[in-house]
Amino acid sequence: MNELIDTTSEDTGDAKRLRALVIGGGIAGIQAALDLANARIPVTVVEKSPSLGGRMAQLDKTFPTMDCAI
């Protein structure tokens, strides 16, 4: 996603009002939101569960002794 986004209109030179909606608060959703925010685009993240992180938030249940190669 390392593309530059032109946020100016050629007609008037006024800034466009870009906004982004990221659906899913897993690792990919969080990274997408960070990339958009770094490009100065306002971002809203929508997640159905009460916490962010997706499957990564459940690693302690999958590997209770943390014997995983991460």
C-alpha positions as CSV (number, residue, x, y, z in Angstrom):
1,M,0.0,0.0,0.0
2,N,2.9,2.3,-0.2
3,E,1.3,4.6,-2.8
4,L,1.1,8.4,-2.5
5,I,-2.4,9.8,-2.6
6,D,-3.0,13.1,-4.2
7,T,-5.5,14.9,-1.9
8,T,-5.9,18.1,-3.9
9,S,-8.3,18.8,-6.6
10,E,-6.8,20.0,-9.9
11,D,-9.8,22.3,-10.5
12,T,-9.8,24.4,-7.3
13,G,-6.8,23.3,-5.4
14,D,-9.0,22.6,-2.4
15,A,-8.3,19.6,-0.3
16,K,-10.7,16.7,-0.9
17,R,-12.4,15.4,2.2
18,L,-11.1,11.8,2.2
19,R,-12.2,9.5,5.0
20,A,-11.7,5.8,5.5
21,L,-13.7,3.0,7.2
22,V,-11.8,-0.1,8.1
23,I,-13.9,-3.1,8.9
24,G,-12.2,-5.5,11.3
25,G,-9.8,-4.8,14.1
26,G,-7.4,-7.7,13.5
27,I,-3.7,-7.2,12.6
28,A,-4.5,-6.4,9.0
29,G,-7.2,-3.9,9.9
30,I,-5.0,-2.2,12.5
31,Q,-2.1,-1.9,10.0
32,A,-4.5,-0.5,7.3
33,A,-5.8,2.1,9.8
34,L,-2.2,3.1,10.8
35,D,-1.2,3.4,7.1
36,L,-4.2,5.6,6.3
37,A,-3.7,7.7,9.4
38,N,0.0,8.2,8.5
39,A,-1.3,9.5,5.2
40,R,-3.4,12.0,7.2
41,I,-6.7,10.4,6.2
42,P,-9.2,10.2,9.1
43,V,-10.0,6.6,9.9
44,T,-12.8,4.8,11.7
45,V,-12.2,1.2,12.7
46,V,-15.3,-1.1,13.2
47,E,-14.8,-4.3,15.1
48,K,-17.6,-6.7,16.2
49,S,-15.8,-8.1,19.3
50,P,-15.2,-6.1,22.4
51,S,-11.4,-6.0,21.9
52,L,-9.0,-5.4,19.0
53,G,-6.4,-7.9,17.8
54,G,-8.4,-10.5,16.1
55,R,-6.9,-14.0,16.3
56,M,-3.7,-12.6,17.9
57,A,-5.7,-11.6,20.9
58,Q,-6.4,-15.3,21.5
59,L,-2.9,-16.6,21.3
60,D,-2.7,-17.1,25.0
61,K,-5.6,-19.5,24.8
62,T,-4.1,-21.4,21.8
63,F,-0.6,-21.5,23.4
64,P,-1.1,-21.2,27.2
65,T,2.6,-21.8,27.9
66,M,3.6,-19.4,25.0
67,D,5.6,-22.3,23.5
68,C,5.0,-21.0,20.0
69,A,7.6,-19.8,17.5
70,I,6.5,-16.2,17.1
